[in-house]
Amino acid sequence: MKCKTAQNLLLRKIDAELSRTEDARLEEHLAGCESCSRQYHLLRIPQRVAASTSPITPSPRFYQGLRARIEEEAPGFALWLSVRTLAHRMIPTLAGVTLVLLMAFAYLQMRVPEAALYRAFDNVFVSDEQSHQMLVAEQTDITYESVLTAIASR
C-alpha cells in the first residue's frame, strides 16, 4: 500500500469505518512505515485524551439559566424577525412603486409639445442672460477675429 492511500484511510480507521481487509492492509503498512505510523498516533491524540477524562455534567441550574436567558431574548428576536420579514416583502413593493412613478413622470414629460420641450432643454444650457447674438457667434468657427470681436463686445 502506498503512503497516500494509507493517509486517506487513517481517519476512517480512527472512526472504525474500515472493513477487515482494509484494516489489515493498513495495519501492515503502519508496521512498516514510520511516517504514517507517527501521523496515525498524532491523529489519535484527541481520542485518547477524551477517553482518559470523565464527561462533564452541567449543574441543573445551568439549564434553568439557559432557558431564562432564551426566554428573555426571545421578544427582541421576534421583533427583529418580523422587521426582517417585512423588509423582504417591502423592498420589491417599493421598487415597483418607484418604477411606476418614474414611468408616470417620463410619460408626463413626453406629453409636453416639442417646442416647449426644446425651450426647456435650451433653458438648461442657455440662460436668459445670454444673448442670441452670443449663441450665434459660438456656433461659427473660432478664429482670431471672432475671439477679438467677442472680447470687444463684452
PEBELLIN-V235660 format. One record per backbone hydrogen bond with DSSP energy under -1.0 kcal/mol. CO is the residue of the C=O (numbers start at 1). NH is the residue of the N-H. E is the energy in kcal/mol with one decimal. If there is no record, write none. Layout:
# PEBELLIN-V235660
CO/NH/E
CO/NH/E
This chain:
# PEBELLIN-V235660
2/6/-2.2
3/7/-2.8
4/8/-1.6
9/13/-2.0
10/14/-2.2
11/15/-1.9
12/17/-3.3
13/16/-1.2
19/23/-2.7
20/24/-2.3
21/25/-2.5
22/26/-2.5
23/27/-2.6
24/28/-2.1
25/29/-1.9
26/30/-2.9
27/31/-2.0
28/32/-1.0
29/33/-1.9
33/37/-1.8
34/38/-2.3
35/39/-2.2
36/40/-2.4
37/41/-2.2
38/42/-2.2
39/43/-2.3
40/44/-1.2
44/48/-2.3
45/49/-2.6
46/50/-2.4
47/51/-1.8
48/52/-1.6
49/53/-1.1
59/62/-1.1
60/64/-1.4
61/65/-2.9
62/66/-2.5
63/67/-2.5
64/68/-2.4
65/69/-2.3
66/70/-2.3
67/71/-2.5
68/72/-1.9
69/73/-1.9
70/74/-1.4
73/77/-2.0
74/78/-2.7
75/79/-2.2
76/80/-2.2
77/81/-2.7
78/82/-2.2
79/83/-2.4
80/84/-2.5
81/85/-2.3
82/86/-2.4
83/87/-2.5
84/88/-2.1
85/89/-1.4
86/90/-2.5
87/91/-2.3
90/94/-3.3
91/95/-2.3
92/96/-2.3
93/97/-2.4
94/98/-2.5
95/99/-2.1
96/100/-2.4
97/101/-2.4
98/102/-2.4
99/103/-2.3
100/104/-2.4
101/105/-2.6
102/106/-2.5
103/107/-2.4
104/108/-2.5
105/109/-2.1
106/110/-2.0
107/111/-1.2
113/117/-2.0
114/118/-2.7
115/119/-2.4
116/120/-2.4
117/121/-2.2
118/122/-2.8
119/123/-2.3
120/124/-1.0
121/125/-1.2
122/126/-3.6
131/135/-1.3
132/136/-2.3
133/137/-2.1
134/138/-1.7
135/139/-1.1
143/147/-2.2
144/148/-2.5
145/149/-2.3
146/150/-2.2
147/151/-2.2
148/152/-2.4
149/153/-2.0
